[in-house]
Amino acid sequence: ETYPDWQPLFNGLKPASLTATPAAFNTSWKAAPLVTAGPFKFKALDKVTRTITVERDKKWWGDKAVLDTVIFKALPQVAQVDALLNGEIDYMDIGNDSNALKRARENAKISVLLAKAPVHEHFTFGRQNPAVVGDVAVRQAIMLSIDRYQIATAIQGVVDPKVKPNNNHVFLDGVACNQDNTGNLGKRNIAAAAKLLDGAGWVKGSDGIRAKGGVRLSVRLGYPSGNDNRRDTVLLASAMAKEAGIELVPRLIPSAQYFTLANVTGGQFEMTIFAWAGNNFPISSSSNIYRRGTAQNFGNIGSAAIDGLFAKANNILDPKKRCELANQADKEVFKLVHSITLFQRNNVVGVQKNVANFGAFGFTSLLWEYVGFKKTK
C-alpha cells in the first residue's frame, strides 16, 4: 500500500532499552534520560532552582555544538518578561501577551521576532445537545453570525496588523496548497444565518433567542481559565451570535483540567475553543481530525465524501493531486461546519540581541548545534 507521508514514521524512534518492558518505558527515564540523540546530553536537574542543564555531547555525530551548555528554567508566564528584560533568561515565548510584547519592543537589548506558526485557533462542536449542535443549519448559522475577521484583529492585531481569518483546516498560510475553502460561509452574514434558521424551523422568541419544538437555541461554549485571549474570543462570539437569535453561553473551565472537565476528548461537550498544532505533513495528520470514527474527531461530524477524499489523498504520491483532493475534502468539512476556524497563530518571541541562530522558527526546525552568541566587536 502506498503511504506518501512516510517521513514522520521516523520521528518517534526510541532506543530498544526504553521499550523493552512496560516498566522500563514507564519508569527507567524518570530521573533522567539515559540515552540521547542530539548535540547535547543531560547534565543536571535542580529542583530548587527549577532548572535542567544539558551539555555538549562529544559523541554527537553531527557538527560540533557551539555552546558548552544550555540551561532550561521553569518560570511562571507572568515572571518571564521581567526575567528577559533583566538578562536572567535569553529567550521567552511572548505569544499573545500584549504587555510583554510592548515591553520587549521598548527594550533596546531585546529583539522581537515573528513567524507564522503551524497552529490555528478554532471552535469545535461536540456531541452533547444534539438537538441543537447536531443540526447542520445551526452550525452553519453560528459560523455566519461570527465576524472572524474582527475576532482575529482583536486577538492577534497587536502582534500582526495584517492578520486575517484562517480559511483552511488542512493547509495553513505559509503552506503551498493553502486556499480559501470557506465558500459562502466565510464572511459574516446575519441575513443568511437567519434564512438558514428560518428554513430549519428555529423561530425567534420574545427575548430574541430562537427555539424549535420547545428546545432553546442555546449552546454552552467552553473556554479555559487564565487565558484572556480565549475568554475575549468567546465573549465576542457570544455577542455576535445573539444578533442572529443564537445564544452562546460562555462556560469557564479550570485550565489545568480543561480537556478532562470539558470532556473534550470524549466529545461530551457542546462547543469549545482550543488550538490544533500542525506539522509539515498536514494531509495525513488532518485526516485523523476530520474523518468519521477517528479519536480526534471529537464531535464525529463528517461524511462518506470526506472519508473517501482523505483516503485517496493518503494513498497516492503525486503532490499536486494530493493537494487537490485534500482541498476538496476541506470544502466538504466547511459545508458541514465540523469546526469554525478562527485565525492562525504567530510564533512571537523575545530574544537577547546577542543570541545568534535562535528565535521564531514557525514551520522550520531548530538546529541546536548552531545556536550561540554573537561575537563582540
N, C-alpha and C positions, 0 to 999 in steps of 0.2 A: 504494500500500500504506500502511496506517495504521501510524504509529510514535508511540506515546504519549510516550515519554521523549525528545523531540526536543531539550530544553534543553541537555543535555551536549554536543551536537554543536558548540556554540559556545564550549565551554570551552577548546579547544585551538587557537584561531585563531592563525596565525603570519603575520608580515609576508612579503610576496612576496620581499623581498630575501634572507630566510633560507632559503627553499625553492626559489630559482631554479635552483640546481645542487646536485649532491651535495657538491661541495667547499665551497660556501657553507654548506650545512647542517652539515657535519662540522667546519669549522674557523673560519668567519668570526666566531663569538662566543667563541672560545677564550680570548681575553684579557679580554673584557668584552662585555656585551650592548650591541648598537649601537642597538637600538630598545626603548623601554619603553612600558608601557601602564597605569601606575598612578600614585598620588600622589607616588611617589618615583622617582628615576632613579639609576643607578650613578654613584658618585663616585670611589672608590678601592679598590684591593686591596693589602693589606700582607701579604706572605708571611712576614715576620719575626714580626710580632705576631699573625699568622693572623686578620686582621680584614677585613671587607668593609664599606665605608661607602656608604650611599645618602643622597641629599639631596633636599629638596623639589623637585618638578618644577613649574615655573611654567606649563608648557603643559598640565598636568593639567586635564581638562575638568570634573571634579567639585569638591566642596568642598575648599577650601584645607587642606592638611595642617597640623595643629597643631605638629608637631615640625619643626625645621630639618633634622636628620639622624637616622639610625638606624644603629647600629653592630652588626654581627653578628660574634661572636667564637667561634672554634672552640676548644673545651676538652674534654679527656677527661672522661668521665662522672664519674669519681671526684673530679675537681677542681671540679666545678660548684657543689656545695653550699657549699664554703668561699668560693668567689668570690661567691656570692649573699649569704652572711651577712656578708662583709667589704665589701659595697657595690660590688664590682668589676663585677658584672653586675646587671641589674634583673629578670631572669626566668630560670627554669630549668624544664625538664620533669622533674618528680620521678618520674613513672611509678610503678613498684612498689618503688622504693628505700626500704625501711622506715627505714634510718638517716637518709637525707636528709629524709624526712618528719618524723621525730621532731625533728630539729634545727631544721627550718624552723618547726614548730609552737611550739617553745620560744623562738623569737626574736620579740621584740615589734615589730620593724620589718618583718616578713615576713607576708604574707597567703598562706595555703594555700587554693587554690580547686579545686573538683572538679566535673566534669560527666561524664555518660555519654558515652563516645566511640563512634563508629561502627566499632569494632574488636573482633573476637572471636577468642579463642584456641581452638584445636581440634587434635584428632588426625586425620590424614588417612591413608588407605590407598593404597598404590601397587600396582604390577603385578608386583613380584618375589615369589617364593614363592607362586605362585597356588594350589598345593595347600592352602595354609593360609588366606591372606588373601583368596583368591578364593572361599572358602566363606562364603556369607552367614550361615550359622548361627554360624560362628566370629566374624564381625564383630559380630553381634548379641550373642553371649555376652560378648565383650570389653566392649561398652558396658554390659551388665547387671552385669558384675563390678566396674565402676568407680563409686565414690561421687563423683559430680561435685560434689555439694554440699560434701563435705569438702574436695575439691581447691580449689574456688572460695573457701571460707572460709580455707584455709591460705595461699593465694597473695594474695587480694585483701582478706581480712578486716581487715587493719590499716589499709587505706585506706577501705574501705566495710564497716562491720559488718553492713549489710543485704544484702550481696552474695548472689546466687543463681545457679544454673546458667543458661546460655543455652539456651533450648528452641526456638529458631527459627533456621534457617540464613539465611533471607531478611530477616525483619523483626526488628531488634534492639529491646531495651527502649528506649522513647522514641519509637518509630515507631507510628503509628496502627494498623497492621494486625498488630501483634505478638500472638501467641497461642502456647500450648504445643502443639507438634505431635509430641512425642516418643512419644505413645501408651503402650504398655506397656513401653517401653524406657527411660523417663526416670529411674526410680529403681533404685538398686542392688538386685539380687535374685539371690543366688548360686544358690538352688534353681532358678530359672527358667533361668539360664545353664547349669547342669548338665543340666537336662532337654533343652535345645536340643542340647547337645554329645552327650549320650547318643543322642538321636534321629538325629544325623548320623554316628554311628559312631565318635566320639572317646572312647577308653577310657583311664581313669587308669592310669598305670604305678606301679611301686613307689616312685618318688620324688614321686608326687603330680601329675606333669605328664602330660597326656593324649597319646595318639598314635592314628594311624589308618593302617593299611596300611604300617607301618614309618616313617611320617612323624611327627615330633615336633611337638606343638602349640606351636611356638616362633616368636616374631615379634621381629625386631630393630626397636627403637623409637629413632629418631634424635633427637638434640637438640643445640643449638649450644653451644659453649664460651663461658664468660664470662657466661652467663645463669643465675643461681642459681634464679630462679623456674621456668624451664623444666626445669632439672635436677630440682628438687624435685617438680614435677608428674609427670615421668616416673618418678621413684623411687616416689612414692605410687601411681601407677597400676600399676606393676610388682608392688608388694607386694599390692595389692588383687586383681589378676587371678590371682595364684598360688593364691588360695583356691578358684578355680573350675577349677584344673588347667591354667591358661594361663600360659605362660612369655613374658613381655615382657622382652626383653634390652636394657637401655639401651646406646645406641651414641653415644658422644661424637664430635662432628664440629667441626672448627675453624670458628668463626663466620664468618670472612672468606670462606670457600669453602663455606658451608653448602649453598646451593642447587645448587652445581656438584658438590661431592664426594658429597653425598647424592643427586645427580641427581634432584632433586625435579621440576623442570620436564619431565624426560624420563620421569617416572613409574617409574624404575628404583630403587625402594626398597620396603620392606615396610610401614612405618608411621613417621610422623614428626609433629613438632609445629611449628606456626607460627601466625601470625595473619592473618586476612583483614581488610583495611581497606575499609570500605563507603563509601557516599555517600548522597545524598538520592534516588537512583534505584535502589533495591535490586532491583527485579524484573528490569530489563534486565541489570544487572551480575551478578546471581546466576545468570541463565540460562547465562552463559558458564562457570560453575563446575560446574553440576550436570547439564547436558545432555551426552549422549554425543558423543564426537568433537571436543570443543572443547579449545583449548590449555590451559585452566586446570583441566580435569577430569583431573588427573594420573593417577589410577587407572583412568580411563574406566569408572567404576561408574555405572550409570544404567539407564533403561528407556524403552520407547516411550511409556509413560504420562507420565513426567516430561517428555520432549521435547515431547509434544503439549500438555501443560498450560502450559508456559512459552511455547510458540509462540502459543497463544491469548491468554495474558496480555499478550504483547508486540504484539498486533495489534488491540487494542480500546482505546477511550478511557474507558470507564466505570470510574472508580477503585475503586468498591466491588466490581465484578465482577472486576477485576484482582487485588484483594486475595484474593478467594475462590479464584481459580484458582491464584495463587502459593502460598497456604497448602495447597491440595490437593496441589500439586507437592511442597511441603516434607514433607508427611506421607509421601509415597512415598520421598523422599530418606532420611528417618529409617528407614523399614522396611528399606531396603537397607543402612543404615549406611554410606553413602558416606563419611561422616566423623563424628567424635564431637565435638559442640560442648561446650566446657567452661564458659567464662564470658566475659562482655562486659567489656572493659577500661574503666577510668575514665581520663578526662583529668585528671591531678593535677599542678598546677603551683605553684611558689612565686614570688611577685611582691613587689617592694618596695611597701610600703603607700602610697607617694606616687605610684605609677603609676596612671593612670586609663584606663579602657576597654580593658584588656588582661588576659587571664587564661586560664581554662579555657573553651574555646568549644564543645566537644562536636560537635554536628551543625551548628552555625552557622558563618558565615564571619567572618573577622577583617577589619574595616574600618580599614586603617592610617591613613587620614586623620584619624580621631578619637582616636587614641592620643596621650596626653600625660602631663603631671604635674599633680597636684592643687595648687591654689593654697594657699600657706601663710597662716595667719591672722595 
